């Protein structure tokens, strides 16, 4: 998520925030919210909430595949 925020890929960053929130809820692990406000500000509240919700709905393995494809496309 930090890389997506750094690259200003705001929708992807918000989707990854949603995915990490879902994973944290399942595992009980605490997540770092360092960039959440920055991404929310860049997208606006409505777009952020929509992208975050989309990320929360994607199964873990599917999100990993999505991220791998994104990283490979940037190489």
Buried (B, 14 or more C-beta within 10 A) or exposed (E): BEBBBEEEBBBBBBBBBBBBBBBEEEEEEEBEEEBBEBBBEBBEEEBBBBBBBBBBEBEEEEBEEBBEEBEEEEE
